[in-house]
Amino acid sequence: MTDDVYSHDMTSTPMDPTVASARDGKLKVAMIGLCGCWGCTLSFLDMDERILPLLTKITIHRSSLTDVKRITERCAIGFIEGGVANEDNVDVLRHFRDNCDVLISVGACAIWGGVPAMRNVFDVGDCLTEAYVNSPTAVPGALPVVPMHPDIPRLTAKVYPCHEVVHMDHFIPGCPPDAEAILTVLDDLINGRPVALPRNLNHYD
């Protein structure tokens, strides 16, 4: 299986966050979860009541919280959770890069591939066979079939961290990151400051 995830232009320089922060009105923020567990989205929600003052400065556009499926307006900031494991992930990540001034990898899967990347040491065909043909949950006597349908995105041969597919501007590590780390980065960008994630919030577990 051949991947074509490197064909996208990764040389373009996104708009400086100070320019984005100077725009009239609220900053538009988009979020997406690719191949991951959505734990980083929960960390965003773990900001709790501290998210309320932010809503006077930002509008959450495309996200799992709003159920907006595609970015329809230019966004200042895009948060990406999860690694790139199938063709749909590639398309969505490129769509975010094309429509967001600043793009941020959030969590271990987006930054390194995380747990989904454990399949990278195996052939993707062997993984599918193990999951669907040799599975202990396979129905005895039934013909084992690996699901194939146009609506099912084709798996990439390996799981990629986001920065190997498109240019990423910032990284918030952790599995998942602390809500305080996400809040700190977001607050810096909203106020036009250089992103400076303190060491005590920059963890890798």
MOSULLIN-V338276 format. One line per field, one symbol per residue. phi: phi as a letter, one per 30 degrees, with the letter a starting at -180 (. if undefined). psi: psi as a letter, one per 20 degrees, with the letter a starting at -180 (. if undefined). burial: I if it has 16 or more other C-alpha atoms within 10 Angstrom, else O. Layout:
phi->???
psi->???
burial->???
This chain:
phi->.ccbdcdddccdcdddddddddddidddbbbaccdacidddddedddhddddddddcbbdcdaddciddbdcbecdbbcccjdcbaddedddddddddbbdbbbdcjddddbjheedddddbdddddddddcccddcddeidddbdebaedceddddbccdeddcbdccbbbdkbdddedddddddddddcicddbddedcccbc
psi->ppqkijiqojiqorqphhghiiqqaqpppqqqpcnaijhhhhhghiiciihghhiihqpodprihikphqpiqpqhppppqqaoirhgggggghgghhjpgpppporhghgihbghihiiiqphhhghghhhgjpijqppiqopppppqhioqpqqhrpqqhiigrpqhrpnrqmrqqhhgggggghgghjjqppnoqhiinrj.
burial->OOOOIOOOOOOOOIOOIOOIIOOOOIIIIIIIIIIIIIIIIOIIOIIOOOOOOOOOOIOIIIIOOOOOOOIOOIIIIIIIIIIIIIIIIIOIIIOIIIIIIIIIIIIIIIIIIIIIIOOOOOOIOOOIOOOOIOOOOOOOOOOOOOOOOOOOOOIIIIIIIIIOIIIIOIIIIIIIIIIIIIIIIIOIIIOIOOOOIOOOIIIOO
